[in-house]
Amino acid sequence: MEAVDPRSLSPTHPRRIIVVGGGYAGLTFVTTLAHRMKASDDIEIVLVDPRPYQQALSELDLVAAGTPRPQFAELWYADVLRGLPIKVVYDRLECVRPDDGLIEIGPRGGPVVSLTYWRLVLATGAIPFVPPVPGLRESAITMWSVDDAMKLQRALEEQFRYGVTLCDPRERACAIAVTVVGGGATGVEIAGTIADRMPPMIKRAGHDPKELTLTLIEGRPDILYDLPEVQRIRARSRLQKMGVSILLGRKLEKVESGVAYLESGVEVPSPVLVWCGGAHADPDAVQWGLAADNSGRLVCDENLKAQGQAAIYVVGDVAAFRDPSSGRILPMLAQFAIREAAHAADACLHEARGLPLAPFVPNMHGEFVSIGPKWGVGWMFGVNVSGWFAIVMKRLTYVMYWVQVGSFRLARKRTAQMLRMRH
Ligand SMILES: Cc1cc2nc3c(=O)[nH]c(=O)nc-3n(C[C@H](O)[C@H](O)[C@H](O)COP(=O)(O)OP(=O)(O)OC[C@H]3O[C@@H](n4cnc5c(N)ncnc54)[C@H](O)[C@@H]3O)c2cc1C
C-alpha cells in the first residue's frame, strides 16, 4: 500500500478503479481485487477515505464496554493493506461527475482535485438517523463511530461518579440511569453491554447494583424484529434478568433536563441517552446526480451498478439492492456489504478481461446479537442458537473478516487482543 497525494496520480490512467469509502465494503473490494488481479490486467486501485483506518462498526460494543480501547474497532489501512498494490488517498469525495468520468475530492467547500476513473466504486456507508424529536439531537449519544462509543464510555463514567456521591438512594437511581432508544440489534447490544458493565461498578462503590435504572425503549411491539419469535423472547428474558426494563410500543415525545418523556405519559430518567433508532445512507450521495430511493440509498441493478451508469458500482449501506427472491431492499448489514463488494471486485476483473458479468445473488447464512459479552441469540443455517455458542459464532465472523481483508497474521493478532479483554 502507498499513501499518495492525488495530484501525483497520472491524469488519465486507462484502467483506474477508484473506491470511495474504506469501510467493510470498500476494504473488502480493494483487498479482493488486489489479491485476484494480475499484472496483465493493468489495473490501478485507488482507495479514497479521509481516515487512515476502517471503523469496524459491528465491534463498537466492545469499545463502549470496559476500559478505553478505541483501537479495538479500528483496522488501520497500513496494517491491513501492507504489501498490496493499492494507492490510498486520505481525502473525501466532494462530487461525482459521471458524464466526464471523474470525481472531485477535497475538503467540504474547499479546493478540489479531479481524478478520472475507468470504474468508480461508491462505498460511503450511512450515518445515524436522528428524528426531529425536541431535545433529542442535543442530548442523545448516537452509536456510529469509535468516537461515539468513547463518548458513551465517558458519559457512563461521569454519571456514575456523580451518582455515587448522592446519599439518597432514590436520587442515586435517577442519576445512575441510562436509556437506550431502539430495540434493534445495536440497541440490544448496547443495553446488554451496559447491564453487564455498570452493576459491578455500583457494587464496588458500596451500593446496591439494582439501583441502576437501565431502560430500553422500542416503538414497535417487540425488540429484534429480524429474529424468530422464540429468539426475541429469549433475548427479552435475558435482558430483564440483567436488570433492563423494556418498554415496547412506546415513542419518544421529547427529552428535557435528563428525562425522556414518552407519548404515553411515562417519564424515564435519562441523564445518559443512547440513540440506536436507525440509519440513513450517506446524505451527500443524493447530490451526485445518481438515482436514489426514498431513503437516499443509491439504486443499483442486478450487477451492483448504479442505475443507468455502466462505470459506477455502489456497494454496502449506501446501495439500495433489491433482493430478487424477496423483492425487498437488503438491510444495512456488514455481511451484505462484504458480499456485494467481493462480487463487484470480481465483476470489475471480468470487465477488464472482457468476460460476461453474473448477477449478484444475496444470501444470508446467519445472524447473531450479543447480550452482554458472554451470551447471545441468533440463528445459523436455519437453526436457532443462543448462549455462549452464539457469541463464539459472532466473534468468529470477525475473525473470518480479518482473514478475508487482511491475513491469518492479522486475525491471530486481533483474536489474541479480543481474548485478553477485561471488563
Ligand atoms: C453499532 C453497530 C453495530 C453493528 N453490528 C452489526 C453486526 O453485528 N452485523 C452486521 O452484519 N452489521 C452490523 N452493523 C452494520 C454494519 O456495520 C454496516 O452495515 C457496515 O458498516 C456497512 O459497511 P459500508 O462499508 O457500507 O459502510 P461503513 O462501514 O460505514 O464505511 C463507510 C466508509 O466511507 C467513508 N466515507 C463516507 N463518506 C465519504 C466521502 N464523502 N469520501 C470518502 N470517504 C467517505 C467513511 O469514512 C467510512 O470509512 C452494525 C452497525 C452499527 C452502527
The ligand as an ORCA input file, in Angstrom:
! r2SCAN-3c Opt
* xyz 0 1
  C     -23.152     -0.265     16.410
  C     -23.328     -1.080     15.151
  C     -23.316     -2.473     15.219
  C     -23.477     -3.237     14.055
  N     -23.434     -4.603     14.150
  C     -23.535     -5.350     13.015
  C     -23.451     -6.775     13.088
  O     -23.302     -7.352     14.172
  N     -23.542     -7.471     11.927
  C     -23.698     -6.859     10.708
  O     -23.757     -7.542      9.676
  N     -23.780     -5.492     10.616
  C     -23.715     -4.738     11.735
  N     -23.798     -3.363     11.649
  C     -23.998     -2.727     10.328
  C     -22.651     -2.606      9.601
  O     -21.692     -2.018     10.435
  C     -22.818     -1.787      8.328
  O     -23.771     -2.425      7.515
  C     -21.479     -1.698      7.583
  O     -20.586     -0.888      8.315
  C     -21.652     -1.136      6.178
  O     -20.407     -1.087      5.560
  P     -20.052      0.070      4.496
  O     -18.684     -0.227      4.006
  O     -21.163      0.214      3.520
  O     -20.056      1.413      5.337
  P     -19.071      1.857      6.522
  O     -18.504      0.694      7.212
  O     -19.877      2.844      7.305
  O     -17.896      2.624      5.772
  C     -18.128      3.795      5.020
  C     -16.790      4.453      4.780
  O     -16.994      5.520      3.856
  C     -16.196      6.623      4.255
  N     -16.814      7.833      3.668
  C     -18.044      8.344      3.904
  N     -18.248      9.442      3.169
  C     -17.122      9.626      2.426
  C     -16.718     10.589      1.469
  N     -17.513     11.601      1.082
  N     -15.480     10.464      0.929
  C     -14.646      9.448      1.276
  N     -14.983      8.505      2.169
  C     -16.203      8.600      2.744
  C     -16.241      6.589      5.770
  O     -15.131      7.297      6.325
  C     -16.163      5.088      6.023
  O     -14.835      4.649      6.155
  C     -23.661     -2.585     12.806
  C     -23.677     -1.181     12.734
  C     -23.519     -0.434     13.898
  C     -23.548      1.077     13.808
*
